[in-house]
Amino acid sequence: MSTGISSDLTSKIVEFAREGNATDIVVLDLQGLTVLTDYFVIASGRSTIQVKSIAEKIEDELLECGEKPLRREGFNEGRWIILDYPGVMVHIFRQEERELYQLERLWGDAPLVRINN
């Protein structure tokens, strides 16, 4: 487990996800494991409405900080939303989809990053 989040953007995303009432927030350090991104932030919502609300909270707050996602997907369905920022890919799942896809297990070689509660 890493000693903390080294990306300011990642820290902001975690903070805004918490403010949006996301649950089970996990950060994976993918540096050196893939060229896709440096970090995954994975979070859950209890319903499609909450998943969308969490994603909108993160996106709106980061827009105020001058950060716009390179790509965003999944808003129509609201079961798994991806917000792709430089160096950080955010995955917000409805709990059922998170259990089905198990990104943490798929990227099991990636160290977990400690996030402050």
N, C-alpha and C positions, 0 to 999 in steps of 0.2 A: 504494500500500500504506500503510495506516495505521501509526502509530508504535508501537502496542501496544494491548492489550486494555484498554478503559476500564471494562468492567463486571466487578465483583468476582465476580458469579455466573458469568459467562462464563469467567473465569480458573479458578474452582473446577471447573467442568465439564471444561475441558481437562485440568486436573490429574488428576481422577478417571478420565477416559477413558484417559489415559496409564497410570495405575496399573492399569487393567483390560486393558492391553496392546492398546489400539486402535492402528491404524496410519493413516497418511495423514490426520492431523487438520488440518482447515482451518476457519478462522473467517471468515465473511463479514459485513461491516458493512452492514446493510440499512436503517439509519436514513435516512429521507427517501425511500426507494424503495418502501416498503410499510407498511401499517398492521398487518400480521400480527405483526411482531416487530422487535426492533432488531438481533439477531444470529442467524445460523445457525451452529451448530457441527456440522460434518460429519466423521464418522469411519468407519473400516472395521474389520470383523472377518473372520477367515478362514473361519468356519463359522457356522451358525445358533446353535450352542451358545455360541460366543464372542460373537456379537452380543448375545445375551440376557444373557450374563455382564457385558459392558461396560455395558449399559443398567441392569442391576440394581446394579452397583457405583456408577454415577452416582446413581441414585435413592436407594439406601441411604445413601450419604455425605451427600447433600443433605438427606435427611430428618433426619439427625443435626444438621444446621445449621438446621433449622426450615423448609426449603424443600420444598414438596410440588408435584408437577407439576399444572398445570391440566388436562392431558389426557395420556394415554399410549395409543399404538396400535402394533400390530404384534407384540406379544409372542407371540401364538399361532404365527405363521409364523416369526418370527425372521430374516426376510430384510431388512426395513427397519423399524426401530423408531423411533418419534417420541416424544420427551419434550418437552412444551411447558411451559416455565416463563415467569414474567413477564419479558418482554423478550428471552428466549433460547429458541430452538427447536433441539433436539438431534436430529440425524438419524444413526442408526447403521445402516450398510449392511453386508450381505455384499458382498464385492468385486464379484461378478457384477452385482448390482442397482445398485451405485454406478456402474459403467461403463454400464449400460443407461440409467439416469435422468439422469445427468450434471447434478446440481443446480448444480455450479460453473459450467457452461456456460449453463444456463438463467438463472441470476442473474449473468450475466457483467458487468453494470453495477455490481455490488456490489464495493466495494474489499475486497481480502484484508487481514486483520488479522494483523500479525506476532505469532507466539507464540514464546516462548522455549523453546529445546530443552533 
